[in-house]
Amino acid sequence: MKSSISLHLQKVLDDHSKVFETPKGLPPIHDHDHAIHLIPGSVTPKIKPYRYPYAQRSEIEYMVANMLDVGIIML
C-alpha cells in the first residue's frame, strides 16, 4: 500500500509519535498544578442532575469506567 504522506512529514510524525499515544495514568507533576480550593464546612448544592440522551449517557459511563480503571480518577 502506497503512503500519501511525504517523507518529511512521516519523519516528523515518527519523531513525535509519543504525542499520539493513548495516555496511561496521570500527567507528570508540574511546577504549578491547578487546584480547586474548597471552603471548609461548605455544603454541596442540592440540584437535580442534568438528563442526557441514552447514547450520550452510555458514552459518559464508558469513559468514566476507563478513567477509573487507569487511575485518572478515584472514587
LUMTORDREN-208802 format. One line per field, with one value per atom (N, C-alpha, C): atom name; residue number from 1; x, y, z. Coordinates in steps of 0.1 Angstrom, whole numbers. Atoms other than C-alpha are relative to their C-alpha. Example, Ala and Ser with C-alpha at 12.3 -4.5 7.8 and 13.67 -1.06 7.14 Angstrom:
<pts>
atome <- (N:CA:C:N:CA:C)
num <- (1:1:1:2:2:2)
x <- (9:123:9:-9:137:-8)
y <- (-12:-45:12:-11:-11:11)
z <- (0:78:0:0:71:8)
</pts>
This chain:
<pts>
atome <- (N:CA:C:N:CA:C:N:CA:C:N:CA:C:N:CA:C:N:CA:C:N:CA:C:N:CA:C:N:CA:C:N:CA:C:N:CA:C:N:CA:C:N:CA:C:N:CA:C:N:CA:C:N:CA:C:N:CA:C:N:CA:C:N:CA:C:N:CA:C:N:CA:C:N:CA:C:N:CA:C:N:CA:C:N:CA:C:N:CA:C:N:CA:C:N:CA:C:N:CA:C:N:CA:C:N:CA:C:N:CA:C:N:CA:C:N:CA:C:N:CA:C:N:CA:C:N:CA:C:N:CA:C:N:CA:C:N:CA:C:N:CA:C:N:CA:C:N:CA:C:N:CA:C:N:CA:C:N:CA:C:N:CA:C:N:CA:C:N:CA:C:N:CA:C:N:CA:C:N:CA:C:N:CA:C:N:CA:C:N:CA:C:N:CA:C:N:CA:C:N:CA:C:N:CA:C:N:CA:C:N:CA:C:N:CA:C:N:CA:C:N:CA:C:N:CA:C:N:CA:C:N:CA:C:N:CA:C:N:CA:C:N:CA:C:N:CA:C:N:CA:C:N:CA:C:N:CA:C:N:CA:C)
num <- (1:1:1:2:2:2:3:3:3:4:4:4:5:5:5:6:6:6:7:7:7:8:8:8:9:9:9:10:10:10:11:11:11:12:12:12:13:13:13:14:14:14:15:15:15:16:16:16:17:17:17:18:18:18:19:19:19:20:20:20:21:21:21:22:22:22:23:23:23:24:24:24:25:25:25:26:26:26:27:27:27:28:28:28:29:29:29:30:30:30:31:31:31:32:32:32:33:33:33:34:34:34:35:35:35:36:36:36:37:37:37:38:38:38:39:39:39:40:40:40:41:41:41:42:42:42:43:43:43:44:44:44:45:45:45:46:46:46:47:47:47:48:48:48:49:49:49:50:50:50:51:51:51:52:52:52:53:53:53:54:54:54:55:55:55:56:56:56:57:57:57:58:58:58:59:59:59:60:60:60:61:61:61:62:62:62:63:63:63:64:64:64:65:65:65:66:66:66:67:67:67:68:68:68:69:69:69:70:70:70:71:71:71:72:72:72:73:73:73:74:74:74:75:75:75)
x <- (8:0:9:-8:15:-5:4:15:-1:1:3:6:-7:23:14:-13:55:10:-11:88:3:-3:94:-10:11:60:1:-1:64:12:-11:98:-4:5:81:-9:10:53:8:-8:79:7:-8:100:-9:9:69:-11:10:50:-6:5:47:-12:12:22:-13:12:-2:-4:3:-1:-12:11:-31:6:-5:-24:-2:1:-17:3:-2:-22:-1:1:-20:12:-12:2:10:-11:35:-3:2:37:8:-6:45:3:-3:58:-12:13:23:-12:12:-6:-12:12:-41:-8:8:-64:-13:12:-99:0:0:-98:-15:14:-130:-1:2:-144:-3:3:-142:-14:14:-176:-11:10:-194:-8:9:-224:-1:1:-227:-15:13:-257:-9:9:-288:-8:7:-298:-1:2:-312:11:-10:-286:-6:5:-288:-3:3:-305:6:-7:-285:-8:6:-298:7:-5:-292:14:-13:-263:11:-10:-245:3:-2:-250:8:-8:-236:14:-14:-205:6:-6:-200:3:-3:-203:12:-12:-178:13:-12:-153:3:-3:-157:6:-5:-152:15:-14:-120:9:-8:-107:2:-1:-114:10:-9:-95:14:-13:-65:6:-4:-64:0:0:-70:-9:9:-100:-2:2:-108:-13:13:-140:3)
y <- (-12:0:12:-12:33:11:-11:61:13:-14:96:10:-9:112:2:-3:129:-5:5:116:9:-10:148:0:1:147:-13:13:110:0:-1:118:7:-8:145:-9:9:120:-10:11:93:6:-6:117:4:-4:128:-10:10:96:-2:0:98:8:-10:127:-7:7:103:-12:12:75:3:-1:68:3:-2:83:-11:11:58:7:-6:73:15:-15:109:6:-7:135:3:-3:144:12:-11:168:12:-12:204:10:-10:234:7:-6:249:-9:8:225:7:-7:239:-9:7:230:9:-7:239:-1:-1:251:1:0:243:7:-7:263:-10:10:242:2:0:232:3:-3:241:-12:11:221:0:0:209:3:-4:223:-12:11:200:4:-3:202:-14:12:175:-1:1:161:3:-3:171:-13:12:145:-1:2:131:-10:10:112:-13:14:74:-2:2:73:8:-9:102:-5:5:87:-13:13:53:4:-4:71:6:-6:91:-11:11:59:-8:8:41:8:-8:70:0:0:72:-14:13:34:-1:1:36:9:-9:66:-6:7:46:-11:11:16:4:-5:36:7:-7:56:15:-14:90:7:-5:95:-11:10:78:3:-2:73:5)
z <- (0:0:0:2:-11:10:-9:15:-7:6:6:8:-8:33:-5:5:23:10:-9:37:12:-10:56:11:-10:73:8:-7:81:10:-10:98:12:-11:119:9:-8:129:7:-6:137:12:-11:158:12:-10:178:2:-1:180:14:-14:218:2:-1:213:-3:5:196:7:-7:221:10:-9:244:14:-14:279:9:-11:307:13:-13:341:0:-2:354:-7:6:337:10:-10:353:8:-9:382:-6:6:370:12:-10:389:5:-5:391:-5:3:392:5:-3:393:10:-10:422:3:-4:433:16:-15:469:5:-5:488:13:-13:517:10:-11:549:5:-5:561:-10:10:529:-3:3:518:-15:15:482:-3:4:463:-3:2:461:-13:13:424:-7:8:401:-11:10:377:-14:14:340:-6:7:319:-14:12:290:-9:9:259:3:-3:262:-6:7:237:7:-7:254:14:-13:288:0:1:277:-3:3:263:12:-12:295:10:-9:316:-4:6:293:3:-2:296:15:-14:334:5:-3:337:-4:5:316:9:-8:337:14:-13:369:-1:2:355:-1:2:345:13:-12:378:-2:1:364:10:-10:387:11:-10:420:7:-7:440:14)
</pts>
